[in-house]
Amino acid sequence: MRGYNDKAARIVVPDKISWNEFLDSVTDVLDERSAVTKLYDEHDNEINSAAEVAKHQTVFIAKQVDLDAYSARVGRQRALSPVRLMQPLLNQESYAKLTHGADKRAKRPNPPKIIVRANHWSQCEPPSQYAAQVLVTGTYAQLLDEVTRRLAIPISVQNLFHTDDRLVTGVEDIQTEETLYTMRSNLVSSGRDWGKTLCPQKRKIVTVHANHWSDAPPPSRYQQKVLVEEHLGLLYMKTTEKLKTNGPVIRLFHKNGEIVKSVAEIEDESHLYLAQPPDKLKLSTREWGKTLCPNKTRTICVHANRDANDNGYCMPIVAKSKDEKTQMSIVLEEITKHLSLGMMLRRMYNVEGVMVKTMDDWVDGQHYYTHPPPVNIPPSD
C-alpha cells in the first residue's frame, strides 16, 4: 500500500470485510489526514472491492500523476524555503551539553551501590540514623546532597572519605560495595583558635552624657551606659536609642571637646558627650529672625479689566528663583493662567496706571490691572 509523500505499508486483507472498512484500515495504516475513498493499481485502474486486490499486489491511494505532482510540489517548497527553516532546531554543541548527563549515566549501566556512614564508631546495619545504602547515579555534588538527605544531617555534607581517610575526589573514585564516611577516623586540627572564637574579647562600655553640667548617675535622662559597637554608625544608633534624643546622633565628643573619629580611639569605661564643653561653644551666626520668622507672602488682587463690577482674583506671589527676571515671568504666567487670558501677559499696571517693572513694585493688598486706565481726550472744536 502506497500513499502521498512516499508513504508505504503492508496491510492484510481479511476474507470477510466490507469495502468501507478496508478503506478505513488503509487510512489508519498510512496515517493520512483525509479519508481514503479510492484505490488504484499501478496502471491507474480503479479498484472497487476488496476481492479485486490480489496477493502481494501494490495498491495506490491516488493516480500516478497525482502522486508525482504532490511529490514535485513538496520538493519545490522545500527548495524555496529559507535556509534557516531547513537548519536543525538544536545545534550539535547545545545538544551535547543537553545530553552530557544522560551520556555519563548511560556509560554506567550498573551504578555503584555504596554504604555511607555518619561516623566510625556506630556499626549498625543500614538503613538507620547513622548508615544508609546509596546508589551512585549522578554527579558527586548530587551524591553529597543525597547523603545529607538520607542521613538527616543538619548541615550540608561537603566531603566524603574512604576507610583509610583518603578524600573522595569524584564519582570515578568510588567502587561498588565500598563504605564511605562523612568524617575521618583520625581527626586533623583545623587551625581554629577556639579560645578566641568561643571566648571573645570583652566589649568596651562607655558612659555617654547628654551635656557637661548634669551629674545624674546612669541610667538616667542625661547619662547612659552604652556598649561600643564595631563601627561609629552602630554606636550612633545605639546612643540615640539609649538617650532618646530628639534627632539622630551624628557625632560624639571626648571630655576635652575633640570629636570621636573611630572606635579604636575609645577606651573602656571612658566618658563621651553629645556636645562640646561650654568653653568651646560659640554663638551661632544664623539669622534666627529670617529663619524662624520669614517674610510675609505678598498677596495681590489682579483684574482682567477696569470694570467697577470686576472683583478681581486674589493670588499670592510665590516665585522661587534667584533671578529677578525669571521671578517676574513666573508671576505674569500665574496671572495669565488665573485670569484665563488668550495670550501671555507681558505687563501689569497699578491703580494709577504705573507699570510694574520689578518684583519690589508688587505691594501687598494692592489691585493690579492688565492695562492702564483710559486717557480722557478733550473733544476737538
C-alpha positions as CSV (number, residue, x, y, z in Angstrom):
1,M,0.0,0.0,0.0
2,R,1.5,3.4,-1.1
3,G,0.3,6.9,-0.4
4,Y,1.4,10.5,-0.6
5,N,4.9,11.6,0.3
6,D,6.2,8.0,-0.5
7,K,4.4,6.5,2.5
8,A,4.3,2.7,2.3
9,A,2.8,0.0,4.5
10,R,1.8,-3.6,4.4
11,I,-1.8,-4.5,5.0
12,V,-3.6,-7.8,5.3
13,V,-7.0,-8.1,3.6
14,P,-9.4,-10.3,5.7
15,D,-11.8,-12.5,3.8
16,K,-14.9,-11.1,5.2
17,I,-14.5,-7.3,5.3
18,S,-16.6,-4.6,3.7
19,W,-15.1,-2.1,1.2
20,N,-15.6,0.9,3.6
21,E,-14.0,-0.9,6.5
22,F,-11.0,-1.7,4.2
23,L,-10.6,1.9,3.2
24,D,-10.7,3.0,6.9
25,S,-8.0,0.5,7.6
26,V,-5.9,1.9,4.8
27,T,-6.4,5.5,6.1
28,D,-5.3,4.4,9.6
29,V,-2.2,2.4,8.4
30,L,-0.9,5.2,6.2
31,D,-1.9,7.9,8.8
32,E,-3.5,10.1,6.2
33,R,-5.1,13.5,7.1
34,S,-8.1,12.9,4.9
35,A,-10.1,9.7,4.5
36,V,-9.1,7.4,1.6
37,T,-12.1,6.9,-0.7
38,K,-10.5,5.3,-3.8
39,L,-7.7,2.8,-4.6
40,Y,-5.8,2.3,-7.8
41,D,-3.3,-0.3,-9.2
42,E,0.0,0.6,-10.9
43,H,-1.8,1.2,-14.2
44,D,-4.2,3.7,-12.7
45,N,-7.1,1.3,-12.8
46,E,-9.6,1.9,-10.0
47,I,-10.3,-0.9,-7.5
48,N,-13.9,-1.1,-6.3
49,S,-13.8,-4.0,-3.8
50,A,-11.5,-6.0,-1.6
51,A,-11.9,-9.1,-3.7
52,E,-10.1,-7.3,-6.6
53,V,-7.0,-6.9,-4.5
54,A,-4.5,-9.7,-5.4
55,K,-1.9,-11.2,-3.1
56,H,1.4,-9.2,-2.9
57,Q,-0.2,-6.5,-5.1
58,T,0.9,-2.9,-4.8
59,V,-2.1,-0.6,-4.4
60,F,-2.0,3.3,-4.5
61,I,-4.5,5.7,-3.0
62,A,-4.3,8.1,-5.9
63,K,-3.3,8.0,-9.6
64,Q,0.4,8.1,-10.5
65,V,0.1,11.6,-12.0
66,D,-1.4,13.0,-8.7
67,L,1.3,11.2,-6.6
68,D,4.1,12.6,-8.8
69,A,2.6,16.1,-8.8
70,Y,2.4,16.0,-5.0
71,S,6.0,14.9,-4.6
72,A,7.2,17.6,-7.0
73,R,5.3,20.3,-5.2
74,V,6.6,19.3,-1.8
75,G,10.2,19.1,-3.1
76,R,9.8,22.6,-4.8
77,Q,8.5,24.1,-1.5
78,R,11.5,22.7,0.4
79,A,13.9,24.0,-2.2
80,L,12.4,27.5,-2.0
81,S,12.3,27.6,1.8
82,P,14.7,29.9,3.7
83,V,18.0,28.3,4.8
84,R,17.2,28.9,8.5
85,L,14.0,26.9,8.2
86,M,16.0,23.9,6.9
87,Q,18.5,24.1,9.7
88,P,18.1,21.8,12.8
89,L,16.3,23.3,15.7
90,L,19.2,22.5,18.1
91,N,22.8,22.7,17.1
92,Q,25.3,20.0,17.9
93,E,27.1,21.9,20.7
94,S,23.8,22.6,22.6
95,Y,22.7,19.0,22.1
96,A,26.0,17.8,23.5
97,K,25.6,19.9,26.6
98,L,22.0,18.8,27.0
99,T,22.8,15.1,26.8
100,H,26.1,15.2,28.7
101,G,24.5,14.0,31.9
102,A,22.5,11.3,30.1
103,D,25.6,10.1,28.3
104,K,27.5,9.8,31.6
105,R,24.7,7.8,33.1
106,A,24.5,5.7,30.0
107,K,28.2,4.8,30.4
108,R,27.4,3.5,33.9
109,P,24.7,0.9,33.2
110,N,25.4,-0.7,36.6
111,P,25.8,2.2,39.0
112,P,27.9,1.6,42.2
113,K,26.0,0.8,45.4
114,I,27.8,2.0,48.5
115,I,27.3,2.4,52.2
116,V,27.7,5.8,53.7
117,R,28.2,6.1,57.5
118,A,28.0,9.3,59.6
119,N,30.9,8.2,61.9
120,H,33.4,5.5,62.6
121,W,32.0,4.2,65.9
122,S,28.4,3.2,65.2
123,Q,28.4,-0.1,63.3
124,C,24.7,-0.5,62.9
125,E,23.4,-2.0,59.6
126,P,21.7,0.3,57.1
127,P,19.2,1.7,56.9
128,S,19.5,3.6,60.1
129,Q,20.2,7.1,61.5
130,Y,23.9,6.7,61.0
131,A,24.2,4.5,57.9
132,A,22.5,4.3,54.6
133,Q,22.8,2.5,51.2
134,V,23.2,4.9,48.4
135,L,23.1,4.3,44.6
136,V,25.6,6.5,42.8
137,T,23.7,7.5,39.7
138,G,24.6,11.2,39.2
139,T,27.4,13.6,39.8
140,Y,29.5,14.0,43.0
141,A,27.5,17.0,44.1
142,Q,24.2,15.1,43.7
143,L,25.7,12.3,45.8
144,L,26.6,14.7,48.6
145,D,23.0,16.1,48.6
146,E,21.6,12.6,48.7
147,V,23.8,11.7,51.6
148,T,22.8,14.8,53.5
149,R,19.1,14.0,53.0
150,R,19.4,10.2,53.7
151,L,21.4,10.7,56.9
152,A,19.3,13.7,58.0
153,I,22.5,15.8,58.7
154,P,21.6,19.3,59.8
155,I,24.3,20.9,57.7
156,S,25.2,20.1,54.1
157,V,27.9,17.4,53.6
158,Q,30.9,18.9,51.8
159,N,33.3,15.9,51.6
160,L,33.3,12.1,51.8
161,F,36.2,9.9,53.0
162,H,37.4,6.4,52.3
163,T,38.1,3.9,55.1
164,D,41.8,4.9,55.2
165,D,40.8,8.6,55.5
166,R,41.6,9.4,51.8
167,L,39.4,12.2,50.4
168,V,36.9,11.1,47.7
169,T,37.8,13.2,44.7
170,G,34.8,12.3,42.5
171,V,32.4,9.6,41.3
172,E,35.2,7.8,39.4
173,D,37.0,7.3,42.8
174,I,34.1,5.3,44.2
175,Q,33.9,1.5,43.9
176,T,30.9,-0.8,44.3
177,E,30.1,-2.1,47.8
178,E,32.5,0.4,49.3
179,T,31.9,2.1,52.6
180,L,32.4,5.8,52.8
181,Y,32.3,8.1,55.8
182,T,31.3,11.8,56.3
183,M,34.3,12.3,58.6
184,R,37.9,11.0,59.1
185,S,38.7,8.3,61.7
186,N,41.8,10.3,62.7
187,L,40.7,13.9,63.2
188,V,43.0,16.7,62.0
189,S,43.3,20.1,63.6
190,S,41.6,22.8,61.6
191,G,43.9,25.5,63.0
192,R,41.0,27.3,64.6
193,D,41.7,29.3,67.8
194,W,38.8,28.1,69.9
195,G,39.7,30.3,72.8
196,K,39.3,33.4,70.6
197,T,36.2,32.0,68.9
198,L,34.2,30.9,71.9
199,C,35.7,33.4,74.4
200,P,35.8,36.8,72.5
201,Q,37.4,39.8,74.0
202,K,35.4,41.9,76.4
203,R,33.4,44.6,74.7
204,K,34.1,48.2,75.7
205,I,31.4,50.1,77.7
206,V,31.3,53.9,77.8
207,T,29.2,56.4,79.6
208,V,27.5,58.9,77.2
209,H,26.5,62.3,78.6
210,A,23.8,64.4,77.1
211,N,25.6,67.6,78.3
212,H,28.5,68.7,80.6
213,W,26.6,70.0,83.6
214,S,24.1,67.3,84.6
215,D,25.6,64.9,87.2
216,A,22.7,62.4,87.5
217,P,24.3,58.9,87.5
218,P,23.4,56.4,84.8
219,P,20.9,55.1,83.9
220,S,19.1,58.5,83.7
221,R,17.8,61.0,81.3
222,Y,21.2,62.6,80.9
223,Q,23.6,59.7,81.2
224,Q,23.5,56.2,79.9
225,K,25.9,53.2,79.7
226,V,26.4,52.2,76.0
227,L,28.1,49.1,74.6
228,V,30.7,50.2,71.9
229,E,29.8,48.6,68.6
230,E,32.0,47.6,65.7
231,H,31.9,51.0,63.9
232,L,30.7,54.5,64.7
233,G,27.4,54.2,62.7
234,L,26.2,51.5,65.0
235,L,27.4,53.4,68.1
236,Y,25.5,56.5,67.0
237,M,22.3,54.4,66.5
238,K,22.7,52.7,70.0
239,T,23.3,56.1,71.6
240,T,20.2,57.6,70.0
241,E,18.2,54.7,71.3
242,K,19.5,54.8,74.8
243,L,19.4,58.6,75.4
244,K,16.1,59.1,73.4
245,T,17.4,62.2,71.7
246,N,15.1,64.3,69.5
247,G,17.2,63.7,66.4
248,P,19.7,61.1,65.4
249,V,23.1,61.3,66.9
250,I,25.7,62.1,64.2
251,R,28.8,62.9,66.3
252,L,30.3,62.2,69.7
253,F,33.0,64.2,71.7
254,H,35.6,63.5,74.3
255,K,35.8,65.4,77.5
256,N,38.3,67.9,76.1
257,G,35.9,68.6,73.2
258,E,37.7,66.6,70.4
259,I,35.4,64.7,68.1
260,V,35.5,60.9,68.1
261,K,36.9,59.8,64.7
262,S,37.0,56.0,65.1
263,V,36.0,53.2,67.5
264,A,39.7,52.3,68.1
265,E,40.4,55.5,70.0
266,I,37.6,54.9,72.5
267,E,38.9,53.5,75.8
268,D,36.9,51.2,78.0
269,E,35.0,52.8,80.9
270,S,35.6,56.3,79.3
271,H,33.1,59.2,79.0
272,L,31.7,60.6,75.8
273,Y,29.5,63.6,75.3
274,L,26.9,64.7,72.8
275,A,28.1,68.3,72.8
276,Q,31.3,70.2,73.3
277,P,32.2,71.7,76.7
278,P,30.8,75.2,77.3
279,D,34.2,76.9,77.0
280,K,34.5,75.7,73.4
281,L,31.0,76.7,72.3
282,K,30.3,79.9,70.4
283,L,27.3,81.8,69.3
284,S,25.7,80.7,66.0
285,T,25.9,83.1,63.1
286,R,22.4,82.0,62.0
287,E,19.9,84.8,61.4
288,W,17.1,83.4,63.5
289,G,14.7,86.2,62.6
290,K,14.8,85.3,58.9
291,T,14.8,81.6,59.6
292,L,12.0,81.3,62.2
293,C,10.0,84.4,61.1
294,P,10.2,84.6,57.3
295,N,8.8,87.5,55.4
296,K,5.0,87.5,54.9
297,T,3.9,86.3,51.5
298,R,2.6,89.2,49.5
299,T,-1.0,88.8,48.2
300,I,-2.3,90.9,45.3
301,C,-5.6,91.3,43.5
302,V,-5.5,91.1,39.8
303,H,-8.2,92.3,37.3
304,A,-8.7,91.5,33.7
305,N,-10.3,94.9,33.1
306,R,-11.2,98.1,34.9
307,D,-14.9,97.5,35.2
308,A,-16.3,98.6,38.6
309,N,-18.1,95.3,39.0
310,D,-15.0,93.2,38.5
311,N,-13.9,91.9,41.9
312,G,-10.7,90.5,40.6
313,Y,-8.7,87.4,41.7
314,C,-6.6,87.4,44.9
315,M,-3.3,85.4,44.5
316,P,-0.1,85.1,46.5
317,I,3.2,86.0,44.9
318,V,5.3,82.8,45.0
319,A,8.3,82.8,42.6
320,K,11.1,80.6,43.9
321,S,14.1,81.7,41.8
322,K,17.2,83.7,42.4
323,D,16.9,85.6,39.1
324,E,14.5,88.6,39.2
325,K,13.7,88.4,35.6
326,T,12.6,84.7,36.0
327,Q,10.6,85.7,39.1
328,M,8.7,88.3,37.1
329,S,8.0,85.8,34.3
330,I,6.6,83.3,36.8
331,V,4.3,85.8,38.4
332,L,3.0,87.0,35.0
333,E,2.4,83.4,33.9
334,E,0.4,82.7,37.0
335,I,-1.7,85.8,36.4
336,T,-2.3,84.8,32.8
337,K,-3.5,81.3,34.0
338,H,-5.8,82.6,36.7
339,L,-7.4,85.2,34.5
340,S,-7.8,82.7,31.6
341,L,-6.3,85.1,29.1
342,G,-5.9,84.2,25.5
343,M,-2.2,85.1,25.2
344,M,0.7,85.5,27.6
345,L,0.6,88.6,29.7
346,R,3.7,90.9,29.4
347,R,3.0,93.8,31.8
348,M,0.8,94.8,34.6
349,Y,-0.4,98.3,35.9
350,N,-1.4,99.5,39.3
351,V,-4.5,101.7,40.1
352,E,-2.7,104.9,39.0
353,G,-1.6,103.3,35.7
354,V,2.1,102.9,36.7
355,M,3.6,99.8,35.1
356,V,5.1,97.2,37.4
357,K,8.8,96.8,36.4
358,T,10.5,94.9,39.3
359,M,9.5,92.5,42.0
360,D,9.7,95.2,44.6
361,D,6.9,97.0,42.9
362,W,4.4,94.4,44.0
363,V,2.7,95.8,47.1
364,D,0.8,93.6,49.5
365,G,-3.0,94.0,49.2
366,Q,-3.0,96.3,46.2
367,H,-5.0,95.9,43.0
368,Y,-3.3,95.5,39.6
369,Y,-4.8,95.6,36.1
370,T,-3.8,94.2,32.7
371,H,-4.0,97.6,31.0
372,P,-3.6,101.2,32.1
373,P,-6.6,103.5,32.8
374,P,-8.2,105.1,29.7
375,V,-7.0,108.6,28.8
376,N,-9.7,111.3,28.6
377,I,-9.1,113.1,25.3
378,P,-10.9,116.5,25.2
379,P,-13.3,116.8,22.3
380,S,-12.0,118.9,19.4
381,D,-13.6,122.1,18.5
